[in-house]
Amino acid sequence: MGFRRHGPFRPGDQVQLTDPKNKRHTITLKEDGVFHTHKGAIPHSELIGQPEGSVVRSSGGTQYLAFRHLLQDYTLAMPRGAAVIYPKDASMIVGMADVFPGARVIEAGVGSGALTCFLLRAVGPEGHVTSYERRQEFADVAARNVEKFYGGPMDDNWRLVVGDLVSSIDESDVDRVILDMLAPWECVDAAAKALTPGGVICCYVATTTQLSKTVEAIRDHGSFTEPHAWETLVRDWHVEGLAVRPDHRMIGHTGFLVIARRMADGVTPPPRRRRPKGTTEEL
């Protein structure tokens, strides 16, 4: 986790170049590298040693704004073995599941490694993330993506296990369990055994059928608080002088999130109180 994310550009940095039409290109700086485009070439040497926020000009005269890319930009542009979790959902997982510095986190369904990047940043150098992925080809893609973003292997605080969570898990007293898979309800018991009391289970699912089965499985298990389910919608706004309006496009439904907390061993959650049929009065 010791890679540098500030200061002048240096060889090995991943730099995002943005042209006047807001088209973005990501390059990895090399001493003798050259970025080629139909708008001309830019030698990497013109970037190395420059501060972030510099402007470079291609041989064709086009200006490019240069920054190290943000994690949200990287995850949307990374090579994919499986679909990635969108930054809006990854951010909600980190925030709403309270993934804190030093936390021990289990992730099941690593996909292309997008959420893994967010989790590793959140737990910091004192925390640890274990990722379980059933498919070797997805695990390979995720490992390359994570190591590319962080500038090398993450052996100190990341373990990638190729295998099924239920049959492969060997951890206990973990703080958070994040499930991103087709049938997270099959892993609720394994998550309960791994979590410390007060720990959080967070499930990411795409459909209402998955949402229903996941919530009911968590309820029926008896070791968790009442699950909370929601989705996040993001709408950009166009702001140009007095022309202020919602953008014509938005990121709508990507998935549902379900969160619950692990209760102490042997403790049964209080029964849920429901509204009587035919009334709207809260009990």
Stockholm file with secondary structure:
# STOCKHOLM 1.0

chainA/1-283         MGFRRHGPFRPGDQVQLTDPKNKRHTITLKEDGVFHTHKGAIPHSELIGQPEGSVVRSSGGTQYLAFRHLLQDYTLAMPRGAAVIYPKDASMIVGMADVFPGARVIEAGVGSGALTCFLLRAVGPEGHVTSYERRQEFADVAARNVEKFYGGPMDDNWRLVVGDLVSSIDESDVDRVILDMLAPWECVDAAAKALTPGGVICCYVATTTQLSKTVEAIRDHGSFTEPHAWETLVRDWHVEGLAVRPDHRMIGHTGFLVIARRMADGVTPPPRRRRPKGTTEEL
#=GR chainA/1-283 SS CCCCCSSSCCTTCEEEEECTTCCEEEEECCTTCEEEETTEEEEGGGTTTCCTTEEEECTTSCEEEEEECCHHHHHHHSCCSSCCCCHHHHHHHHHHTTCCTTCEEEEECCTTSHHHHHHHHHHCTTCEEEEEESCHHHHHHHHHHHHHHHTSCCTTTEEEEESCHHHHCCCCSEEEEEEESSCGGGGHHHHHHHEEEEEEEEEEESSHHHHHHHHHHHHHHSSBCCCEEECCCEEEEEEETTEEEEEEEEECCCCEEEEEEBCCTTCCCCCCCCCCTTCCCCC
#=GC SS_cons         CCCCCSSSCCTTCEEEEECTTCCEEEEECCTTCEEEETTEEEEGGGTTTCCTTEEEECTTSCEEEEEECCHHHHHHHSCCSSCCCCHHHHHHHHHHTTCCTTCEEEEECCTTSHHHHHHHHHHCTTCEEEEEESCHHHHHHHHHHHHHHHTSCCTTTEEEEESCHHHHCCCCSEEEEEEESSCGGGGHHHHHHHEEEEEEEEEEESSHHHHHHHHHHHHHHSSBCCCEEECCCEEEEEEETTEEEEEEEEECCCCEEEEEEBCCTTCCCCCCCCCCTTCCCCC
//
